[in-house]
Amino acid sequence: MTNEDLTPSELRVLVAVESRHGFSAAAVELGLTQSAVSHAVRAAERKMGTVLFRRGRNGARPTAAGAAAVG
């Protein structure tokens, strides 16, 4: 699968998570809950068949696949 298989809303969430370096900050930017952002990222990861973000104490950083999907 490619990023063309993602919905526009999933792509917006991925871009927000990448630019804000985290799910909570992306949620604030998009006017969503953190849970909704997390759900959208998981759905995108299932469609793409790979992990798109590394989650940790310092926020979320895109994997190579995540960077390609956002780019």
Order of alpha helices (4+ residues) and beta strands (2+ residues): alpha-alpha-alpha-beta-beta-alpha
